[in-house]
Amino acid sequence: MEKTFKVIQMQKSLDKVYEKLAEMQAELEDLRETYKNINKSYIVALRNLNELTIQSSETAKRAAKSCEQSKIATMNAMLAAKEASSGPVLLSVIESAADAAVAAASAAIESAAAAAAAAAAAAAAVAQQAEESLLKASSEAANASKMAAESASEAVRLSNLAREIASLAQGKK
């Protein structure tokens, strides 16, 4: 009888162990499912971050190109003011050329700011997830931002020169 009692108790203990194992198995399955969902979300977020970085880099490059074009426009306006300053009748042309130089320099400054903002966005993405492709895009954006700042600086210098020419031309009047 005592043997039977021990067997029954052992069976009850085993049943509890099996019950706990089943609970642990269910929890493990829940954890696996949660991990899969988190992993999927992470992959989507990483793709989006990668896309954002690439777009930021492209934006910085385009802004730098725009800045370069603004510098060229400023130079052309300054040259027009210089050419027009040789003739006494062309004072309004000189003024317009100087105004165009100032406007082009302002556009260059805005483009440089856009390039810097895009480069900052790319750098922030890299800070979130240091992947080689993100590092490359961020580096390209930073280079574009530097080029834009240099072009903007040159555009401002040329704009100031155009204003100087306009002032000298007014003094000759």
C-alpha positions in Angstrom: 0.0 0.0 0.0 2.8 2.3 0.8 4.3 1.6 -2.6 1.1 2.5 -4.3 0.9 5.7 -2.3 4.5 6.6 -3.3 3.7 5.8 -6.9 0.6 8.0 -6.8 2.6 10.9 -5.3 5.4 10.4 -7.8 2.8 10.5 -10.6 1.4 13.7 -9.2 4.8 15.2 -9.0 5.5 14.2 -12.6 2.2 15.6 -13.7 3.2 19.0 -12.1 6.6 18.8 -13.8 4.9 18.1 -17.2 2.5 20.9 -16.5 5.4 23.3 -15.8 7.2 22.1 -18.9 4.2 22.8 -21.0 3.9 26.3 -19.5 7.6 27.0 -20.2 7.2 25.6 -23.7 4.3 28.0 -24.3 6.3 30.9 -22.9 9.3 30.0 -25.1 7.0 30.0 -28.2 5.7 33.4 -27.2 9.2 34.7 -26.8 10.2 33.3 -30.2 7.2 35.0 -31.8 8.0 38.3 -30.1 11.6 38.0 -31.3 10.5 37.4 -34.8 8.2 40.4 -34.7 10.9 42.7 -33.2 13.4 41.4 -35.8 10.9 42.2 -38.6 10.4 45.7 -37.2 14.1 46.2 -36.9 14.7 45.2 -40.5 12.1 47.6 -41.7 13.5 50.4 -39.5 17.0 49.7 -40.8 15.8 49.8 -44.4 14.1 53.1 -43.8 17.1 54.5 -42.0 19.3 53.4 -44.9 16.9 55.0 -47.4 16.8 58.2 -45.4 20.6 58.4 -45.3 20.9 57.9 -49.0 18.3 60.5 -49.7 20.0 62.9 -47.3 23.3 62.4 -49.1 21.6 63.0 -52.4 20.0 66.1 -51.1 23.3 67.4 -49.9 24.9 66.7 -53.2 22.1 68.5 -55.1 22.3 71.5 -52.7 26.1 71.6 -53.3 25.5 71.6 -57.1 22.9 74.4 -56.7 25.4 76.3 -54.6 28.0 75.9 -57.3 25.6 77.2 -59.9 24.7 80.2 -57.7 28.5 80.9 -57.4 28.7 80.9 -61.3 25.7 83.2 -61.5 27.3 85.5 -59.0 30.5 85.5 -61.0 28.6 86.3 -64.2 26.7 89.1 -62.6 29.9 90.5 -61.2 31.6 90.3 -64.6 28.5 92.0 -66.2 28.8 94.8 -63.6 32.5 95.2 -64.3 31.9 95.3 -68.1 29.1 97.7 -67.7 31.1 100.0 -65.5 33.3 101.0 -68.4 30.4 102.8 -70.0 28.8 105.8 -68.2 25.3 105.2 -69.5 25.0 101.7 -68.1 24.6 102.6 -64.4 21.2 100.8 -64.1 22.7 97.7 -65.7 25.5 97.8 -63.1 23.0 98.1 -60.3 20.9 95.2 -61.7 24.1 93.0 -62.1 25.1 93.8 -58.5 21.6 93.0 -57.3 21.7 89.7 -59.2 25.0 88.9 -57.7 23.6 89.5 -54.2 20.6 87.3 -55.0 22.7 84.5 -56.3 25.0 84.7 -53.2 21.9 84.5 -51.0 20.7 81.4 -53.0 24.2 79.9 -52.5 23.9 80.5 -48.7 20.5 78.9 -48.6 21.8 75.9 -50.6 24.8 75.6 -48.3 22.4 75.5 -45.3 20.3 72.8 -47.0 23.4 70.8 -47.7 24.5 71.1 -44.1 21.0 70.0 -42.8 21.0 67.0 -45.1 24.5 66.1 -44.0 23.4 66.4 -40.4 20.5 64.1 -41.1 22.8 61.5 -42.7 25.2 61.8 -39.7 22.3 61.2 -37.3 21.3 58.1 -39.2 24.9 56.8 -39.0 24.9 57.5 -35.2 21.8 55.3 -35.0 23.2 52.4 -37.0 26.8 52.3 -38.0 26.6 50.4 -41.3 29.2 50.8 -44.0 26.7 52.0 -46.6 25.4 54.6 -44.2 28.9 55.7 -43.3 29.7 56.2 -47.0 26.5 58.2 -47.7 27.1 60.3 -44.6 30.7 61.0 -45.7 29.5 62.0 -49.2 26.9 64.3 -47.6 29.6 65.9 -45.4 31.8 66.5 -48.5 28.9 68.0 -50.4 28.2 70.3 -47.5 31.8 71.4 -47.4 31.8 72.1 -51.2 28.5 74.0 -50.8 30.0 76.2 -48.0 33.0 76.9 -50.1 30.9 77.9 -53.1 28.7 80.0 -50.9 31.7 81.8 -49.5 33.0 82.5 -53.0 29.6 83.7 -54.1 29.5 86.1 -51.3 33.0 87.4 -52.1 32.0 87.9 -55.8 28.8 89.6 -54.7 30.7 92.0 -52.5 33.0 92.7 -55.5 30.0 93.4 -57.7 28.6 95.8 -55.1 32.0 97.5 -54.9 32.0 97.9 -58.7 28.5 99.4 -58.6 29.5 101.8 -55.8 32.6 102.9 -57.9 30.4 103.3 -61.0 28.0 105.5 -59.0 30.9 107.6 -57.8 32.0 108.2 -61.4 28.5 109.5 -62.3 
